[in-house]
């Protein structure tokens, strides 16, 4: 029977004054949330989302994983609505969310926003998630300053049909998976991420190395990583 061993690290970075990322390393569920930078209460948004999905960290049959994760994201969105309704100062807050749940050799990645999921298999790195940014949707978006990187989907408590992506995977012994905020993926090239993930080290040590790589490149944003090994 395959097992998953995971660990995570987070750092405020070298520019931001507070850490608006949050993460979960559970027994059956992993997640990273990145509160929207430049918006109010990004730290509240990310921690609220993670607290909500934490309730879904339990064993699930493989056939039920996708529905289970969809409900987890819906619960996170509902929790944001509850907070913004009770705390007017939090109105307008939002967060990304990327998560991973597994049962046996079946895993599901869930994603909304631009926090990423990667798979390293046989030395090859593949981004599993899709960045939900306008640059991936709108032709000519690059001609509008800042539009290409602006989020097209995220969680903010609204019920407007912006659903997450759900990506099924068959995982194999030796696979290494990464969930991260864009504080890693923006400053650190994929090739450098792949080299760090390819090190024969424990998940926690690899997570520390990935954070260090972001800091070596100026640490322009909060950086959060969760590394998971399939054994």
N, C-alpha and C positions, 0 to 999 in steps of 0.2 A: 504494500500500500504506500502510495506516495505521500510525502509530507511537505509542508511549506514552512520555511523558517524565515522570518522577516525582522527587520529593524529599521528605525527611522531617525533622522536628524533634522533640526531646523536651526536657522540663524537669522538674526535681524538684518544681516548684511552690513555694509560699510557706509551707506548713504541714508537709509530710512531711519526714522527715530523710534518706530515701534514695529513689532512683528505682526503683520496682518495675515500670516499663514497659520494653518492648523493642520494636524494630521492624526491619523488613527492607525495603530498597529494592533489589530485584534487577532483572535485565534482563527477566525474564519473570514475576516473582512479587513481590507486595508483601504485607506483613503487619504487624499490630500485636498485641501481647500485653500484657495488664495483669494482673500478679500480684495475687492476692486480698489486698486490704487487711485488716490485722488478723490475718492468718494468718502462719505461720512461712515464712520464705524465699520471699516473693513475688517477689523479684528473681531468685532462682535458678530459680523456676518459669517466669517469662516468658522469661528468656534461654535456658533449656533448650528451650522450645518453638520459639523463633525459630531457634536453632541447628539444630534437627531439620528444620524446613521449608526452611531454606536449601539443603539437599541436593536439593530439588525445583525449584530455580530453573533451569529448562532449557526449551528449545522443546518444545511439545507440540501435537499435532494438535487442531483444535477439537473433534472428536468424543470425544477422550479427556480433556478438561479436567476434567470433574466427577469422574471416577474418580481422576485424578491428584491433585486437591486433597483428596479423601477419604482417599487414602493418605498425603498429607502430614500431615493432622490425626491420623491413626492413629499415624504415626511420632512425632509430637510427644507424644502420650499415652504411647506405649511408652517414650519417652525419660524422661518424668517418673517412670514406674514404676521404671526402671533407677536413676535418681538416688535416689529414696526408699528403694529396697532397699539401696543401697550406703551411704547416709548417713542414719542414723536421725534425726538432728536436723532433717531436711527432711520427715519424715513429716507429712502433712496439708497440704502446700503445693498450690497450684492456680493456674490462670491462665485468662483468657479468650483467645480468638484470633479475629481477623478477617483474612481474606486475599483477594487478588484475583489471578487469573491470566488471561491472554488469548492468543488466537491469531487473527490477522487482525482481523475486526470482532466476534468472539465473545469474551465475557468471562464468568467465573464468580466470584461472590462466595461465600466460605465463612465461616461464623460459628458460634461457640459461646460463649455468655456475653453481655455487654452492651457490648462494644466495637462500634462502629458503622461501617457503610459508607453513604455518601451519594453521590448522583448529582446534579450540577447540569447541566441541559440547558435551553437557551433561557431562562435566568433563573429557572427553577423548580427548587427543591431537593426531592429525594425521598430518604427513608431507605430503603435497599435491604434492610438487615438487620433482623431482629426481635430485640428485647431478650429474652433468656432469663431473665426474672425472674418470681417468683411472682405479682406483680401482674397479669401478662398471662395467668395460668393459672387462678387461684382466685377465684371470686366472693366478695366480702366481704373480700378480703385486706387492704384498706385499714384494716379495723378492728383488725388486729393490728400493733402497732408494729414497724417495720422490715421486716415481711414483704414488702410490695409490691416493694421494691427488692432483695430477696435473690435471688441467682442460683439458677435452677432447673437450669441446665446450665453446665458448665465442664469444663476438663481437669484431672485430678488423678492420672492413672495407673491409675485403676480401669477395668475393662472391664465396664461395666454397661449398655451399650446406649444411653448418652446421646450420640446422634450429632449432628453439626453440620448446620446448614442449608446447602443449596447452591442459589444463585439464579443462573440464566442471564441474560445481558444481550446485546443487540446494541448495540454502542457506535458512536457517530457522531463525525465530526470536529467539534471544538468542545466535546465533552463534557469535564467536569471531575469527577473522582471523589475522594472523601475517605475515608480510613480513620482512625479516631481512638479513643482511650481515653475513658472517661467523665469524665476530667479536663477535657475540652473540652465534651462534650455536656451534662454536668450543669449547669455554671455559665453556659454561653453559649447563649442562645436560638437556635433554628433560623433565625429571620429574620436574626439577626446573623451567623451562620455563612454563610448564603446571600450576604449582602452582601459578606463578605470573599472568598468563593470567586468572586464575580462581578467582582472587580477584574481589569483587564487587566495582570496581572503574572505573572512566572515562578512555577513551582510552589514553589520554595524560598522566595521572598518571601511568597507567600500562606501557606505553612506557618508562617513566622515571625510573620505577623500573627495567625494563629489562636491560636498559643501566647500571644502578647501579650494577646489578648482574654481568655483564661482567667486570666492573671495580673492583669489589671486588675480582675477580679471576685474577687480574693482568693487565687487559686491554691490552692484547698482540697485539691487532689490532684495527683499526677503527671499531666502532660499530654503526650500524644504524638499527632502527626498525620503522615499521609503523603498528599500531594496528587499526583494524576496527571492529566496532560492528554493527551487523544486528538487527534492531528493527522493 
